[in-house]
Amino acid sequence: MTGSVDVDGPAAAAAAEPEDAAPQLYYPNPIAFFAGTLGPSYVRDVGNGSEFIWCPEWHKHPEALSRIEAVWRAWEYLRMDGSLGISTWWINHADPHMRMLMAPNGCFKKCVYNGHTERTKPEHLSLPHIEPEMDLYPDY
């Protein structure tokens, strides 16, 4: 078999298999992710007298937008892991970023939001959120 080439080896098998399609995103952008999952997941008293600070127009703060996008992308990837994905997401992504964002000396430190929003249900204590004008974020 001198001079023969093994065309049926692992490389040929790998080349013949179609590549798996990437999973579809659950949320189209970080703003939808915040409104649908992240904001409702954090039940905190925010504003005057609270140890946590939050701005309902968080998307206007570059650091907040960047961090929420990072948390969203990690969530989109880790949600597919049925074993430890969500736990890994909380421990390594959501909590560290949200601790930084809601810290008294965080990016909302000088924000004028006073912690009061109109709510139809007083028991709904998720982080406040005002929908942005989407033309401000053409990539989302």
KERO-468393 format. One record per atom (N, C-alpha, C): residue number from 0; atom name; y, z, x. Coordinates in steps of 0.02 Angstrom, whole numbers, always signed. Example, Ala and Ser with C-alpha at 12.3 -4.5 7.8 and 13.67 -1.06 7.14 Angstrom:
2
+-----+-------+--------+--------+--------+
: num : atome :      y :      z :      x :
+-----+-------+--------+--------+--------+
:   0 :     N :   -284 :   +390 :   +660 :
:   0 :    CA :   -225 :   +390 :   +615 :
:   0 :     C :   -165 :   +390 :   +660 :
:   1 :     N :   -112 :   +354 :   +642 :
:   1 :    CA :    -53 :   +357 :   +684 :
:   1 :     C :     +2 :   +394 :   +645 :
+-----+-------+--------+--------+--------+
***
This chain:
140
+-----+-------+--------+--------+--------+
: num : atome :      y :      z :      x :
+-----+-------+--------+--------+--------+
:   0 :     N :    -59 :     +0 :    +41 :
:   0 :    CA :     +0 :     +0 :     +0 :
:   0 :     C :    +62 :     +0 :    +43 :
:   1 :     N :    +56 :    -29 :   +101 :
:   1 :    CA :   +113 :    -34 :   +145 :
:   1 :     C :   +165 :    -79 :   +114 :
:   2 :     N :   +227 :    -55 :   +116 :
:   2 :    CA :   +282 :    -95 :    +90 :
:   2 :     C :   +293 :    -88 :    +16 :
:   3 :     N :   +251 :    -50 :    -19 :
:   3 :    CA :   +262 :    -42 :    -91 :
:   3 :     C :   +312 :    +13 :   -104 :
:   4 :     N :   +346 :     +7 :   -159 :
:   4 :    CA :   +396 :    +56 :   -179 :
:   4 :     C :   +373 :    +87 :   -244 :
:   5 :     N :   +377 :   +153 :   -248 :
:   5 :    CA :   +356 :   +189 :   -309 :
:   5 :     C :   +414 :   +186 :   -359 :
:   6 :     N :   +409 :   +139 :   -406 :
:   6 :    CA :   +462 :   +131 :   -456 :
:   6 :     C :   +452 :   +178 :   -515 :
:   7 :     N :   +397 :   +215 :   -516 :
:   7 :    CA :   +384 :   +261 :   -571 :
:   7 :     C :   +397 :   +334 :   -552 :
:   8 :     N :   +432 :   +347 :   -498 :
:   8 :    CA :   +445 :   +415 :   -475 :
:   8 :     C :   +498 :   +450 :   -518 :
:   9 :     N :   +515 :   +512 :   -500 :
:   9 :    CA :   +563 :   +552 :   -539 :
:   9 :     C :   +632 :   +519 :   -546 :
:  10 :     N :   +655 :   +484 :   -495 :
:  10 :    CA :   +721 :   +452 :   -499 :
:  10 :     C :   +720 :   +398 :   -552 :
:  11 :     N :   +666 :   +359 :   -556 :
:  11 :    CA :   +662 :   +306 :   -606 :
:  11 :     C :   +658 :   +336 :   -676 :
:  12 :     N :   +621 :   +391 :   -683 :
:  12 :    CA :   +615 :   +424 :   -749 :
:  12 :     C :   +683 :   +451 :   -771 :
:  13 :     N :   +719 :   +481 :   -725 :
:  13 :    CA :   +785 :   +508 :   -742 :
:  13 :     C :   +833 :   +453 :   -761 :
:  14 :     N :   +829 :   +396 :   -727 :
:  14 :    CA :   +874 :   +341 :   -742 :
:  14 :     C :   +858 :   +310 :   -809 :
:  15 :     N :   +795 :   +313 :   -830 :
:  15 :    CA :   +775 :   +283 :   -894 :
:  15 :     C :   +794 :   +326 :   -954 :
:  16 :     N :   +802 :   +392 :   -944 :
:  16 :    CA :   +819 :   +436 :   -999 :
:  16 :     C :   +892 :   +430 :  -1017 :
:  17 :     N :   +908 :   +426 :  -1082 :
:  17 :    CA :   +979 :   +423 :  -1101 :
:  17 :     C :  +1011 :   +491 :  -1088 :
:  18 :     N :  +1073 :   +489 :  -1068 :
:  18 :    CA :  +1109 :   +552 :  -1057 :
:  18 :     C :  +1122 :   +586 :  -1124 :
:  19 :     N :  +1115 :   +651 :  -1124 :
:  19 :    CA :  +1129 :   +689 :  -1185 :
:  19 :     C :  +1204 :   +685 :  -1200 :
:  20 :     N :  +1219 :   +676 :  -1263 :
:  20 :    CA :  +1289 :   +674 :  -1284 :
:  20 :     C :  +1317 :   +745 :  -1280 :
:  21 :     N :  +1380 :   +749 :  -1260 :
:  21 :    CA :  +1413 :   +814 :  -1256 :
:  21 :     C :  +1418 :   +843 :  -1327 :
:  22 :     N :  +1410 :   +909 :  -1334 :
:  22 :    CA :  +1416 :   +939 :  -1400 :
:  22 :     C :  +1487 :   +929 :  -1427 :
:  23 :     N :  +1492 :   +921 :  -1492 :
:  23 :    CA :  +1557 :   +913 :  -1524 :
:  23 :     C :  +1593 :   +980 :  -1524 :
:  24 :     N :  +1659 :   +976 :  -1517 :
:  24 :    CA :  +1699 :  +1036 :  -1520 :
:  24 :     C :  +1699 :  +1063 :  -1592 :
:  25 :     N :  +1697 :  +1128 :  -1598 :
:  25 :    CA :  +1701 :  +1160 :  -1663 :
:  25 :     C :  +1774 :  +1160 :  -1687 :
:  26 :     N :  +1820 :  +1175 :  -1642 :
:  26 :    CA :  +1892 :  +1174 :  -1657 :
:  26 :     C :  +1924 :  +1117 :  -1618 :
:  27 :     N :  +1972 :  +1082 :  -1648 :
:  27 :    CA :  +2004 :  +1025 :  -1614 :
:  27 :     C :  +2053 :  +1045 :  -1560 :
:  28 :     N :  +2077 :  +1107 :  -1561 :
:  28 :    CA :  +2128 :  +1128 :  -1512 :
:  28 :     C :  +2132 :  +1204 :  -1510 :
:  29 :     N :  +2168 :  +1232 :  -1462 :
:  29 :    CA :  +2171 :  +1305 :  -1456 :
:  29 :     C :  +2209 :  +1338 :  -1514 :
:  30 :     N :  +2253 :  +1303 :  -1545 :
:  30 :    CA :  +2292 :  +1332 :  -1601 :
:  30 :     C :  +2246 :  +1342 :  -1661 :
:  31 :     N :  +2205 :  +1293 :  -1676 :
:  31 :    CA :  +2156 :  +1300 :  -1730 :
:  31 :     C :  +2105 :  +1355 :  -1713 :
:  32 :     N :  +2085 :  +1358 :  -1650 :
:  32 :    CA :  +2038 :  +1410 :  -1628 :
:  32 :     C :  +2068 :  +1479 :  -1638 :
:  33 :     N :  +2132 :  +1487 :  -1620 :
:  33 :    CA :  +2164 :  +1552 :  -1629 :
:  33 :     C :  +2165 :  +1571 :  -1703 :
:  34 :     N :  +2187 :  +1525 :  -1745 :
:  34 :    CA :  +2193 :  +1539 :  -1817 :
:  34 :     C :  +2125 :  +1552 :  -1849 :
:  35 :     N :  +2073 :  +1517 :  -1826 :
:  35 :    CA :  +2008 :  +1523 :  -1857 :
:  35 :     C :  +1962 :  +1577 :  -1830 :
:  36 :     N :  +1968 :  +1593 :  -1765 :
:  36 :    CA :  +1921 :  +1640 :  -1735 :
:  36 :     C :  +1955 :  +1696 :  -1696 :
:  37 :     N :  +1996 :  +1679 :  -1648 :
:  37 :    CA :  +2022 :  +1730 :  -1602 :
:  37 :     C :  +2068 :  +1780 :  -1636 :
:  38 :     N :  +2119 :  +1756 :  -1671 :
:  38 :    CA :  +2166 :  +1801 :  -1705 :
:  38 :     C :  +2133 :  +1848 :  -1753 :
:  39 :     N :  +2090 :  +1823 :  -1798 :
:  39 :    CA :  +2056 :  +1868 :  -1845 :
:  39 :     C :  +2007 :  +1916 :  -1811 :
:  40 :     N :  +1986 :  +1901 :  -1750 :
:  40 :    CA :  +1938 :  +1945 :  -1715 :
:  40 :     C :  +1971 :  +2006 :  -1685 :
:  41 :     N :  +2036 :  +2004 :  -1673 :
:  41 :    CA :  +2072 :  +2060 :  -1643 :
:  41 :     C :  +2112 :  +2096 :  -1696 :
:  42 :     N :  +2087 :  +2153 :  -1717 :
:  42 :    CA :  +2122 :  +2194 :  -1767 :
:  42 :     C :  +2159 :  +2249 :  -1728 :
:  43 :     N :  +2224 :  +2239 :  -1720 :
:  43 :    CA :  +2265 :  +2285 :  -1681 :
:  43 :     C :  +2331 :  +2296 :  -1716 :
:  44 :     N :  +2359 :  +2356 :  -1708 :
:  44 :    CA :  +2427 :  +2368 :  -1729 :
:  44 :     C :  +2471 :  +2343 :  -1672 :
:  45 :     N :  +2515 :  +2297 :  -1687 :
:  45 :    CA :  +2558 :  +2268 :  -1635 :
:  45 :     C :  +2631 :  +2276 :  -1656 :
:  46 :     N :  +2674 :  +2280 :  -1607 :
:  46 :    CA :  +2746 :  +2284 :  -1622 :
:  46 :     C :  +2775 :  +2352 :  -1604 :
:  47 :     N :  +2828 :  +2371 :  -1638 :
:  47 :    CA :  +2865 :  +2433 :  -1623 :
:  47 :     C :  +2819 :  +2494 :  -1621 :
:  48 :     N :  +2823 :  +2531 :  -1567 :
:  48 :    CA :  +2785 :  +2592 :  -1561 :
:  48 :     C :  +2711 :  +2583 :  -1545 :
:  49 :     N :  +2687 :  +2523 :  -1542 :
:  49 :    CA :  +2617 :  +2511 :  -1528 :
:  49 :     C :  +2606 :  +2503 :  -1453 :
:  50 :     N :  +2545 :  +2517 :  -1431 :
:  50 :    CA :  +2529 :  +2505 :  -1361 :
:  50 :     C :  +2517 :  +2431 :  -1348 :
:  51 :     N :  +2512 :  +2391 :  -1401 :
:  51 :    CA :  +2499 :  +2319 :  -1395 :
:  51 :     C :  +2561 :  +2280 :  -1416 :
:  52 :     N :  +2573 :  +2225 :  -1382 :
:  52 :    CA :  +2629 :  +2182 :  -1398 :
:  52 :     C :  +2601 :  +2113 :  -1415 :
:  53 :     N :  +2628 :  +2082 :  -1466 :
:  53 :    CA :  +2606 :  +2015 :  -1485 :
:  53 :     C :  +2664 :  +1977 :  -1515 :
:  54 :     N :  +2663 :  +1911 :  -1506 :
:  54 :    CA :  +2713 :  +1868 :  -1536 :
:  54 :     C :  +2677 :  +1818 :  -1581 :
:  55 :     N :  +2696 :  +1813 :  -1645 :
:  55 :    CA :  +2662 :  +1765 :  -1689 :
:  55 :     C :  +2675 :  +1693 :  -1669 :
:  56 :     N :  +2726 :  +1682 :  -1629 :
:  56 :    CA :  +2738 :  +1615 :  -1601 :
:  56 :     C :  +2715 :  +1613 :  -1528 :
:  57 :     N :  +2656 :  +1640 :  -1517 :
:  57 :    CA :  +2626 :  +1645 :  -1451 :
:  57 :     C :  +2622 :  +1577 :  -1417 :
:  58 :     N :  +2615 :  +1524 :  -1456 :
:  58 :    CA :  +2608 :  +1457 :  -1430 :
:  58 :     C :  +2672 :  +1431 :  -1396 :
:  59 :     N :  +2727 :  +1467 :  -1405 :
:  59 :    CA :  +2790 :  +1449 :  -1371 :
:  59 :     C :  +2796 :  +1481 :  -1302 :
:  60 :     N :  +2750 :  +1524 :  -1285 :
:  60 :    CA :  +2749 :  +1558 :  -1221 :
:  60 :     C :  +2698 :  +1522 :  -1177 :
:  61 :     N :  +2720 :  +1489 :  -1123 :
:  61 :    CA :  +2674 :  +1449 :  -1082 :
:  61 :     C :  +2612 :  +1487 :  -1058 :
:  62 :     N :  +2622 :  +1549 :  -1036 :
:  62 :    CA :  +2564 :  +1588 :  -1013 :
:  62 :     C :  +2515 :  +1600 :  -1069 :
:  63 :     N :  +2540 :  +1617 :  -1128 :
:  63 :    CA :  +2496 :  +1630 :  -1185 :
:  63 :     C :  +2458 :  +1567 :  -1205 :
:  64 :     N :  +2493 :  +1511 :  -1209 :
:  64 :    CA :  +2460 :  +1449 :  -1228 :
:  64 :     C :  +2405 :  +1431 :  -1178 :
:  65 :     N :  +2420 :  +1440 :  -1114 :
:  65 :    CA :  +2370 :  +1424 :  -1062 :
:  65 :     C :  +2310 :  +1471 :  -1067 :
:  66 :     N :  +2322 :  +1535 :  -1075 :
:  66 :    CA :  +2267 :  +1583 :  -1080 :
:  66 :     C :  +2225 :  +1572 :  -1143 :
:  67 :     N :  +2258 :  +1559 :  -1199 :
:  67 :    CA :  +2220 :  +1547 :  -1261 :
:  67 :     C :  +2179 :  +1483 :  -1255 :
:  68 :     N :  +2207 :  +1433 :  -1222 :
:  68 :    CA :  +2168 :  +1371 :  -1211 :
:  68 :     C :  +2107 :  +1386 :  -1168 :
:  69 :     N :  +2115 :  +1427 :  -1116 :
:  69 :    CA :  +2058 :  +1445 :  -1073 :
:  69 :     C :  +2005 :  +1482 :  -1113 :
:  70 :     N :  +2026 :  +1528 :  -1155 :
:  70 :    CA :  +1980 :  +1566 :  -1197 :
:  70 :     C :  +1944 :  +1520 :  -1246 :
:  71 :     N :  +1982 :  +1474 :  -1275 :
:  71 :    CA :  +1952 :  +1425 :  -1322 :
:  71 :     C :  +1899 :  +1382 :  -1288 :
:  72 :     N :  +1916 :  +1355 :  -1229 :
:  72 :    CA :  +1869 :  +1311 :  -1194 :
:  72 :     C :  +1805 :  +1349 :  -1175 :
:  73 :     N :  +1813 :  +1412 :  -1153 :
:  73 :    CA :  +1755 :  +1452 :  -1136 :
:  73 :     C :  +1713 :  +1465 :  -1199 :
:  74 :     N :  +1746 :  +1479 :  -1255 :
:  74 :    CA :  +1711 :  +1491 :  -1318 :
:  74 :     C :  +1671 :  +1429 :  -1339 :
:  75 :     N :  +1703 :  +1371 :  -1335 :
:  75 :    CA :  +1670 :  +1308 :  -1354 :
:  75 :     C :  +1606 :  +1298 :  -1312 :
:  76 :     N :  +1609 :  +1314 :  -1249 :
:  76 :    CA :  +1551 :  +1305 :  -1205 :
:  76 :     C :  +1498 :  +1359 :  -1219 :
:  77 :     N :  +1520 :  +1422 :  -1221 :
:  77 :    CA :  +1472 :  +1477 :  -1226 :
:  77 :     C :  +1443 :  +1487 :  -1296 :
:  78 :     N :  +1475 :  +1460 :  -1347 :
:  78 :    CA :  +1447 :  +1466 :  -1415 :
:  78 :     C :  +1379 :  +1431 :  -1420 :
:  79 :     N :  +1366 :  +1385 :  -1375 :
:  79 :    CA :  +1303 :  +1348 :  -1376 :
:  79 :     C :  +1246 :  +1388 :  -1346 :
:  80 :     N :  +1261 :  +1442 :  -1311 :
:  80 :    CA :  +1210 :  +1484 :  -1281 :
:  80 :     C :  +1189 :  +1537 :  -1332 :
:  81 :     N :  +1131 :  +1529 :  -1360 :
:  81 :    CA :  +1108 :  +1573 :  -1413 :
:  81 :     C :  +1087 :  +1643 :  -1390 :
:  82 :     N :  +1083 :  +1654 :  -1325 :
:  82 :    CA :  +1061 :  +1720 :  -1303 :
:  82 :     C :  +1121 :  +1764 :  -1286 :
:  83 :     N :  +1154 :  +1751 :  -1232 :
:  83 :    CA :  +1209 :  +1795 :  -1209 :
:  83 :     C :  +1277 :  +1762 :  -1211 :
:  84 :     N :  +1281 :  +1703 :  -1240 :
:  84 :    CA :  +1344 :  +1666 :  -1238 :
:  84 :     C :  +1404 :  +1702 :  -1266 :
:  85 :     N :  +1399 :  +1729 :  -1326 :
:  85 :    CA :  +1457 :  +1761 :  -1356 :
:  85 :     C :  +1473 :  +1826 :  -1321 :
:  86 :     N :  +1423 :  +1863 :  -1299 :
:  86 :    CA :  +1436 :  +1924 :  -1261 :
:  86 :     C :  +1472 :  +1908 :  -1196 :
:  87 :     N :  +1447 :  +1857 :  -1162 :
:  87 :    CA :  +1479 :  +1835 :  -1099 :
:  87 :     C :  +1551 :  +1814 :  -1112 :
:  88 :     N :  +1562 :  +1779 :  -1168 :
:  88 :    CA :  +1630 :  +1757 :  -1185 :
:  88 :     C :  +1676 :  +1817 :  -1195 :
:  89 :     N :  +1653 :  +1867 :  -1234 :
:  89 :    CA :  +1695 :  +1926 :  -1245 :
:  89 :     C :  +1711 :  +1962 :  -1179 :
:  90 :     N :  +1660 :  +1976 :  -1140 :
:  90 :    CA :  +1667 :  +2016 :  -1080 :
:  90 :     C :  +1707 :  +1980 :  -1025 :
:  91 :     N :  +1693 :  +1916 :  -1015 :
:  91 :    CA :  +1722 :  +1880 :   -958 :
:  91 :     C :  +1782 :  +1837 :   -975 :
:  92 :     N :  +1795 :  +1826 :  -1038 :
:  92 :    CA :  +1850 :  +1780 :  -1056 :
:  92 :     C :  +1899 :  +1810 :  -1106 :
:  93 :     N :  +1875 :  +1824 :  -1166 :
:  93 :    CA :  +1921 :  +1848 :  -1218 :
:  93 :     C :  +1956 :  +1913 :  -1200 :
:  94 :     N :  +1918 :  +1965 :  -1186 :
:  94 :    CA :  +1949 :  +2030 :  -1174 :
:  94 :     C :  +1995 :  +2031 :  -1113 :
:  95 :     N :  +1976 :  +2003 :  -1056 :
:  95 :    CA :  +2023 :  +2004 :   -999 :
:  95 :     C :  +2089 :  +1967 :  -1014 :
:  96 :     N :  +2084 :  +1909 :  -1045 :
:  96 :    CA :  +2146 :  +1871 :  -1060 :
:  96 :     C :  +2188 :  +1906 :  -1113 :
:  97 :     N :  +2155 :  +1931 :  -1165 :
:  97 :    CA :  +2193 :  +1964 :  -1218 :
:  97 :     C :  +2224 :  +2029 :  -1194 :
:  98 :     N :  +2190 :  +2065 :  -1149 :
:  98 :    CA :  +2220 :  +2126 :  -1119 :
:  98 :     C :  +2285 :  +2108 :  -1084 :
:  99 :     N :  +2284 :  +2053 :  -1047 :
:  99 :    CA :  +2344 :  +2031 :  -1011 :
:  99 :     C :  +2399 :  +2010 :  -1060 :
: 100 :     N :  +2381 :  +1974 :  -1111 :
: 100 :    CA :  +2431 :  +1950 :  -1159 :
: 100 :     C :  +2462 :  +2006 :  -1200 :
: 101 :     N :  +2423 :  +2055 :  -1220 :
: 101 :    CA :  +2448 :  +2108 :  -1264 :
: 101 :     C :  +2474 :  +2168 :  -1226 :
: 102 :     N :  +2474 :  +2165 :  -1159 :
: 102 :    CA :  +2497 :  +2221 :  -1119 :
: 102 :     C :  +2573 :  +2232 :  -1129 :
: 103 :     N :  +2595 :  +2294 :  -1127 :
: 103 :    CA :  +2667 :  +2308 :  -1134 :
: 103 :     C :  +2710 :  +2272 :  -1083 :
: 104 :     N :  +2682 :  +2256 :  -1025 :
: 104 :    CA :  +2720 :  +2220 :   -974 :
: 104 :     C :  +2697 :  +2147 :   -969 :
: 105 :     N :  +2664 :  +2122 :  -1022 :
: 105 :    CA :  +2639 :  +2053 :  -1022 :
: 105 :     C :  +2693 :  +2003 :  -1040 :
: 106 :     N :  +2671 :  +1943 :  -1055 :
: 106 :    CA :  +2718 :  +1888 :  -1065 :
: 106 :     C :  +2761 :  +1895 :  -1128 :
: 107 :     N :  +2743 :  +1941 :  -1173 :
: 107 :    CA :  +2783 :  +1951 :  -1234 :
: 107 :     C :  +2831 :  +2010 :  -1227 :
: 108 :     N :  +2837 :  +2037 :  -1168 :
: 108 :    CA :  +2877 :  +2098 :  -1156 :
: 108 :     C :  +2948 :  +2092 :  -1184 :
: 109 :     N :  +2980 :  +2036 :  -1174 :
: 109 :    CA :  +3049 :  +2028 :  -1197 :
: 109 :     C :  +3055 :  +1990 :  -1262 :
: 110 :     N :  +2998 :  +1979 :  -1295 :
: 110 :    CA :  +2998 :  +1944 :  -1359 :
: 110 :     C :  +3030 :  +1990 :  -1412 :
: 111 :     N :  +3067 :  +1962 :  -1458 :
: 111 :    CA :  +3102 :  +2002 :  -1508 :
: 111 :     C :  +3062 :  +2016 :  -1571 :
: 112 :     N :  +3001 :  +1994 :  -1575 :
: 112 :    CA :  +2959 :  +2006 :  -1633 :
: 112 :     C :  +2952 :  +2081 :  -1644 :
: 113 :     N :  +2960 :  +2105 :  -1705 :
: 113 :    CA :  +2960 :  +2177 :  -1718 :
: 113 :     C :  +2895 :  +2203 :  -1749 :
: 114 :     N :  +2846 :  +2161 :  -1756 :
: 114 :    CA :  +2781 :  +2184 :  -1781 :
: 114 :     C :  +2772 :  +2179 :  -1856 :
: 115 :     N :  +2820 :  +2152 :  -1891 :
: 115 :    CA :  +2814 :  +2147 :  -1964 :
: 115 :     C :  +2808 :  +2074 :  -1985 :
: 116 :     N :  +2759 :  +2060 :  -2026 :
: 116 :    CA :  +2752 :  +1993 :  -2055 :
: 116 :     C :  +2737 :  +2002 :  -2129 :
: 117 :     N :  +2747 :  +1949 :  -2166 :
: 117 :    CA :  +2729 :  +1951 :  -2237 :
: 117 :     C :  +2654 :  +1940 :  -2241 :
: 118 :     N :  +2621 :  +1985 :  -2275 :
: 118 :    CA :  +2548 :  +1979 :  -2283 :
: 118 :     C :  +2532 :  +1986 :  -2357 :
: 119 :     N :  +2487 :  +1945 :  -2379 :
: 119 :    CA :  +2467 :  +1951 :  -2449 :
: 119 :     C :  +2418 :  +2008 :  -2459 :
: 120 :     N :  +2379 :  +2023 :  -2408 :
: 120 :    CA :  +2331 :  +2078 :  -2412 :
: 120 :     C :  +2348 :  +2129 :  -2357 :
: 121 :     N :  +2369 :  +2189 :  -2375 :
: 121 :    CA :  +2388 :  +2237 :  -2324 :
: 121 :     C :  +2331 :  +2257 :  -2277 :
: 122 :     N :  +2267 :  +2249 :  -2299 :
: 122 :    CA :  +2212 :  +2267 :  -2254 :
: 122 :     C :  +2200 :  +2215 :  -2200 :
: 123 :     N :  +2231 :  +2157 :  -2205 :
: 123 :    CA :  +2222 :  +2104 :  -2156 :
: 123 :     C :  +2267 :  +2118 :  -2096 :
: 124 :     N :  +2236 :  +2142 :  -2042 :
: 124 :    CA :  +2274 :  +2163 :  -1984 :
: 124 :     C :  +2264 :  +2120 :  -1923 :
: 125 :     N :  +2240 :  +2058 :  -1931 :
: 125 :    CA :  +2230 :  +2016 :  -1873 :
: 125 :     C :  +2297 :  +2001 :  -1840 :
: 126 :     N :  +2295 :  +1976 :  -1779 :
: 126 :    CA :  +2356 :  +1961 :  -1743 :
: 126 :     C :  +2398 :  +1911 :  -1782 :
: 127 :     N :  +2462 :  +1924 :  -1789 :
: 127 :    CA :  +2505 :  +1878 :  -1827 :
: 127 :     C :  +2508 :  +1809 :  -1795 :
: 128 :     N :  +2516 :  +1759 :  -1837 :
: 128 :    CA :  +2517 :  +1689 :  -1813 :
: 128 :     C :  +2560 :  +1648 :  -1859 :
: 129 :     N :  +2608 :  +1612 :  -1830 :
: 129 :    CA :  +2648 :  +1564 :  -1867 :
: 129 :     C :  +2629 :  +1496 :  -1842 :
: 130 :     N :  +2610 :  +1451 :  -1888 :
: 130 :    CA :  +2589 :  +1384 :  -1868 :
: 130 :     C :  +2647 :  +1348 :  -1832 :
: 131 :     N :  +2633 :  +1318 :  -1775 :
: 131 :    CA :  +2686 :  +1282 :  -1739 :
: 131 :     C :  +2697 :  +1212 :  -1769 :
: 132 :     N :  +2752 :  +1183 :  -1750 :
: 132 :    CA :  +2763 :  +1113 :  -1766 :
: 132 :     C :  +2720 :  +1073 :  -1718 :
: 133 :     N :  +2671 :  +1037 :  -1744 :
: 133 :    CA :  +2622 :  +1005 :  -1701 :
: 133 :     C :  +2651 :   +951 :  -1656 :
: 134 :     N :  +2710 :   +924 :  -1674 :
: 134 :    CA :  +2739 :   +874 :  -1629 :
: 134 :     C :  +2762 :   +905 :  -1563 :
: 135 :     N :  +2765 :   +972 :  -1560 :
: 135 :    CA :  +2781 :  +1005 :  -1497 :
: 135 :     C :  +2722 :  +1003 :  -1449 :
: 136 :     N :  +2662 :   +991 :  -1476 :
: 136 :    CA :  +2601 :   +993 :  -1437 :
: 136 :     C :  +2562 :   +927 :  -1448 :
: 137 :     N :  +2586 :   +872 :  -1420 :
: 137 :    CA :  +2554 :   +808 :  -1434 :
: 137 :     C :  +2481 :   +804 :  -1411 :
: 138 :     N :  +2462 :   +845 :  -1363 :
: 138 :    CA :  +2392 :   +843 :  -1338 :
: 138 :     C :  +2345 :   +881 :  -1384 :
: 139 :     N :  +2370 :   +916 :  -1433 :
: 139 :    CA :  +2328 :   +955 :  -1478 :
: 139 :     C :  +2332 :   +925 :  -1546 :
+-----+-------+--------+--------+--------+
***
